[in-house]
Amino acid sequence: MCTETFLHLPEEKKHRFLEAAWEEFTTVSFASASINQIIRRAGIPRGSFYQYFSDKSDLFFYLMNLIGAHFSEELRKTVLQTGGNLFRTLLLCFDRLVQKGPAADYMFDRCLRIIQLNPEIFFQITLSSRPDHCFLEAAWTQVDLSAFRSRDPDYVYQVFLLALLALAAAVRDTLAKPENSELHRRALVQRLTIIQSGCLAERDSTKEVPYA
C-alpha cells in the first residue's frame, strides 16, 4: 500500500502521479510496466517513487484497490436501485459494463485494458474466498433475502458468488468478441435463470428473472 508521504501529497501532485501510473498500466502488461516511464510522465525523481510505494507491485495493487472500491460502490447503488434483487442487479451491471460512448464507466475502461493486458488476473480482481475479504461485501449484504430457499447469510453469499461468476464469464466473453455481446447477454440470462431456479423458495422458483 501507499505510504503516509503519498497520502499527504498535494492533490494536484497525487493526481499527476496516479494518472502517470494509470497510463503505464493500461498501456503495457504488468511485467512490462516500467517505473522509469511512470516517473518520467509524472515529472518526479526516482527517489520520490520509493517515498510513495515500495515497488511496482505495491503501486499496481493500490490501483486495483481503487478499481475494487469504485465497482463496490457502483454495485451497491445498483442493488439498492433494484430493491435488493440479485439477478436483476447483475444483468443491469452487465449492460452498464459493456456500454460504450460518453456514458461508459471510465474506471471500467481502465479495468478492461488491464484485464486485456493481464488476462490471468481477471477473476482475482472480482472475487475473494471470504465475504470479509471481498470488495463487493457492501453490495452482497444489501441483497434481499426474502425469496431465497434459505436466508442464512453464508448460503446467500454462495449464491452471490455463483451469480457473480456468471456475470464475469459473460463480461469475459464480451471482451473477447464484443460483436456478439447480445449473444453473451442471452447466455448470462440463461445462467442466472438456472441459478435462480435452484436457490429460490419453491413458491418463487418458477418466476422468471425480472430483467432490467
C-alpha positions as CSV (number, residue, x, y, z in Angstrom):
1,M,0.0,0.0,0.0
2,C,1.0,3.6,-0.3
3,T,2.9,5.5,2.4
4,E,1.8,8.3,4.6
5,T,4.0,10.6,2.5
6,F,1.9,9.8,-0.6
7,L,-1.4,10.3,1.3
8,H,-0.2,13.8,2.3
9,L,0.8,14.9,-1.1
10,P,-0.9,17.9,-2.6
11,E,-3.9,16.7,-4.6
12,E,-2.5,18.0,-7.9
13,K,0.8,16.2,-7.4
14,K,-1.0,13.0,-6.3
15,H,-3.4,13.2,-9.3
16,R,-0.5,13.7,-11.7
17,F,1.4,10.7,-10.3
18,L,-1.7,8.4,-10.4
19,E,-2.5,9.5,-14.0
20,A,1.0,8.5,-15.0
21,A,0.6,5.2,-13.3
22,W,-2.8,4.5,-14.9
23,E,-1.3,5.4,-18.4
24,E,1.5,2.9,-17.9
25,F,-0.5,0.0,-16.5
26,T,-3.3,0.4,-19.1
27,T,-0.7,0.5,-22.0
28,V,1.6,-2.4,-21.2
29,S,1.3,-5.6,-19.2
30,F,2.4,-5.6,-15.5
31,A,5.5,-7.5,-16.4
32,S,6.5,-4.8,-19.0
33,A,5.5,-1.8,-16.9
34,S,8.3,0.5,-16.1
35,I,8.9,2.6,-13.0
36,N,11.1,4.8,-15.2
37,Q,8.2,5.5,-17.5
38,I,5.9,6.4,-14.6
39,I,8.3,8.8,-13.0
40,R,9.1,10.4,-16.4
41,R,5.4,11.0,-17.1
42,A,4.8,12.3,-13.5
43,G,7.8,14.5,-13.7
44,I,9.3,13.3,-10.4
45,P,12.8,11.9,-9.4
46,R,13.1,8.1,-9.0
47,G,13.7,8.5,-5.3
48,S,10.3,10.1,-4.8
49,F,8.6,7.0,-6.2
50,Y,10.0,4.9,-3.3
51,Q,8.8,7.5,-0.8
52,Y,5.3,6.7,-2.1
53,F,5.3,3.0,-2.8
54,S,7.8,0.2,-2.1
55,D,7.8,-1.2,-5.6
56,K,5.8,-1.6,-8.8
57,S,3.6,-4.4,-7.3
58,D,2.7,-2.1,-4.4
59,L,1.5,0.6,-6.8
60,F,-0.3,-1.8,-9.1
61,F,-2.3,-3.3,-6.3
62,Y,-3.1,0.2,-5.0
63,L,-4.7,0.9,-8.3
64,M,-6.5,-2.5,-8.2
65,N,-8.0,-1.5,-4.8
66,L,-9.2,1.8,-6.4
67,I,-11.0,-0.2,-9.1
68,G,-12.4,-2.5,-6.5
69,A,-13.7,0.3,-4.3
70,H,-15.3,2.0,-7.4
71,F,-17.0,-1.2,-8.5
72,S,-18.1,-2.0,-5.0
73,E,-19.9,1.4,-4.7
74,E,-21.4,1.1,-8.1
75,L,-22.7,-2.4,-7.4
76,R,-24.1,-1.3,-4.0
77,K,-26.0,1.5,-5.7
78,T,-27.4,-0.9,-8.3
79,V,-28.5,-3.4,-5.7
80,L,-30.4,-0.6,-3.9
81,Q,-31.8,0.5,-7.3
82,T,-33.3,-2.9,-7.9
83,G,-34.7,-3.3,-4.4
84,G,-32.1,-5.9,-3.5
85,N,-32.9,-8.3,-6.4
86,L,-29.6,-10.0,-7.0
87,F,-30.4,-11.4,-10.5
88,R,-31.7,-8.1,-11.9
89,T,-28.8,-6.3,-10.4
90,L,-26.2,-8.4,-12.2
91,L,-27.9,-8.2,-15.5
92,L,-28.1,-4.4,-15.2
93,C,-24.4,-4.4,-14.2
94,F,-23.6,-6.3,-17.4
95,D,-25.5,-3.7,-19.5
96,R,-23.6,-0.9,-17.9
97,L,-20.2,-2.5,-18.1
98,V,-20.5,-3.1,-21.9
99,Q,-21.9,0.3,-22.5
100,K,-19.9,2.4,-25.0
101,G,-19.6,6.1,-25.7
102,P,-19.8,9.1,-23.3
103,A,-21.9,7.1,-20.8
104,A,-19.2,4.4,-20.4
105,D,-17.7,4.0,-17.0
106,Y,-14.2,5.4,-17.0
107,M,-12.9,3.1,-14.3
108,F,-14.3,0.1,-16.1
109,D,-12.4,1.2,-19.2
110,R,-9.2,1.2,-17.2
111,C,-10.0,-2.2,-15.7
112,L,-10.8,-3.5,-19.2
113,R,-7.4,-2.5,-20.6
114,I,-5.6,-4.0,-17.6
115,I,-7.5,-7.3,-18.0
116,Q,-6.8,-7.4,-21.7
117,L,-3.1,-6.9,-20.9
118,N,-3.1,-9.3,-17.9
119,P,-5.9,-11.9,-18.5
120,E,-4.7,-14.1,-15.7
121,I,-5.9,-11.5,-13.1
122,F,-9.5,-11.4,-14.4
123,F,-11.1,-13.4,-11.6
124,Q,-8.5,-12.3,-9.0
125,I,-9.8,-8.7,-9.1
126,T,-13.5,-9.7,-8.9
127,L,-13.7,-12.5,-6.3
128,S,-12.4,-13.5,-2.9
129,S,-12.9,-16.7,-1.0
130,R,-14.2,-15.0,2.2
131,P,-17.0,-12.4,2.5
132,D,-15.0,-10.1,4.8
133,H,-12.2,-10.0,2.2
134,C,-14.5,-9.5,-0.7
135,F,-14.5,-5.9,-2.2
136,L,-18.2,-6.5,-3.0
137,E,-19.2,-7.1,0.6
138,A,-21.1,-3.8,0.7
139,A,-23.2,-4.9,-2.2
140,W,-24.0,-8.6,-1.4
141,T,-25.1,-7.7,2.2
142,Q,-27.8,-5.5,0.6
143,V,-29.3,-8.4,-1.3
144,D,-33.0,-9.1,-0.4
145,L,-33.1,-12.5,1.3
146,S,-36.9,-12.9,1.4
147,A,-37.2,-15.0,-1.8
148,F,-34.4,-17.4,-1.1
149,R,-34.7,-21.0,-0.1
150,S,-32.5,-20.3,2.9
151,R,-31.9,-16.8,4.4
152,D,-28.7,-17.8,6.0
153,P,-26.1,-15.2,5.0
154,D,-23.5,-17.9,4.1
155,Y,-26.0,-19.5,1.8
156,V,-26.9,-16.3,0.1
157,Y,-23.2,-15.4,-0.2
158,Q,-22.5,-18.6,-2.1
159,V,-25.4,-17.9,-4.4
160,F,-24.0,-14.4,-4.9
161,L,-20.6,-15.9,-5.9
162,L,-22.1,-18.3,-8.4
163,A,-24.1,-15.4,-10.0
164,L,-21.1,-13.2,-10.0
165,L,-19.1,-15.9,-11.8
166,A,-21.9,-16.0,-14.4
167,L,-21.5,-12.2,-14.8
168,A,-17.7,-12.4,-15.0
169,A,-17.9,-15.1,-17.7
170,A,-20.3,-13.0,-19.8
171,V,-18.1,-10.0,-19.5
172,R,-15.0,-12.1,-20.4
173,D,-16.7,-13.4,-23.5
174,T,-17.9,-10.0,-24.5
175,L,-14.3,-8.7,-24.2
176,A,-13.1,-11.5,-26.4
177,K,-15.9,-11.0,-29.0
178,P,-17.7,-7.6,-28.5
179,E,-19.6,-8.1,-31.7
180,N,-21.5,-10.9,-30.0
181,S,-22.5,-9.0,-26.9
182,E,-26.2,-9.8,-27.3
183,L,-25.4,-13.5,-27.6
184,H,-23.4,-13.3,-24.4
185,R,-26.2,-11.4,-22.7
186,R,-28.6,-14.1,-23.5
187,A,-26.2,-16.7,-22.1
188,L,-26.0,-14.7,-18.9
189,V,-29.8,-14.6,-18.7
190,Q,-29.9,-18.4,-19.1
191,R,-27.2,-18.9,-16.4
192,L,-28.9,-16.6,-14.0
193,T,-32.2,-18.3,-14.5
194,I,-30.6,-21.7,-13.8
195,I,-29.0,-20.4,-10.6
196,Q,-32.3,-18.7,-9.6
197,S,-34.3,-21.9,-10.1
198,G,-32.1,-23.7,-7.6
199,C,-31.9,-21.1,-4.9
200,L,-35.3,-19.5,-4.5
201,A,-38.0,-20.8,-2.3
202,E,-40.4,-23.3,-4.0
203,R,-43.1,-20.7,-4.3
204,D,-40.8,-18.4,-6.3
205,S,-38.8,-20.9,-8.3
206,T,-40.9,-20.7,-11.4
207,K,-40.7,-17.0,-11.7
208,E,-38.6,-15.6,-14.4
209,V,-35.7,-13.3,-13.7
210,P,-37.0,-9.7,-13.6
211,Y,-34.7,-8.3,-16.2
212,A,-33.6,-4.7,-16.4
